[in-house]
């Protein structure tokens, strides 16, 4: 039996008959695990948050998990709450280790992607005993020519994938130019660093697709439907980028849109190949701009 059968009655394609309570708590539960609190402190209150902010978020999620054992309509969301706890706790551990490293911005970006394997490992542990298969969490190539449902009709991912890769890279390059202000004379150095950029992009794309989308889509879609699952995971991914790359409010919008595209590709192709490829290409662009911006 797969996680789809364990956690809800709907399918990834068609969604499920979710109650308003399930949908509302699924959205609200995402916030303590996200960077929303950090953004509130730094941007709105203009102060650094207490070290206890992260612990408070994990605590709230733990309470939700306990309540899910006694509130019937929350019960199908237990796997989702557990995944959020693993995501948040693993992120805290990774951030603590990263804070001890005195390295440059490019090196830190490379190191952080390996540290983020910590929450990935914890998320993987939450799947033990769930009955989830590799296909349930999109650890498969999938049908790269699968149709994508568009307002004007069906479009094959074989055509849509390359178009989105280039279009998103163009928008990302503009945003990075405005926020990083790179020295374009240094792009020759970025070309020399291409092997390192490719290595970074491979690891980062795979771990972020698993960390932000694969497990959460598998847990949420059968309970609240695919539409809400796509939007919740996209907002989580977008908020995480306020202090990342791309950064700021525009970075949240760009990353959120990208997250939606990659999540949709996973659902429609039943695999992660297009998400990994498109994501990885964007990471090469980001890494190159960072090299150029830091000399």
Beta strands, then each sheet from edge to edge (+ up, - down):
strand 1: 147-150
strand 2: 153-156
sheet 1: 1+ 2-
end
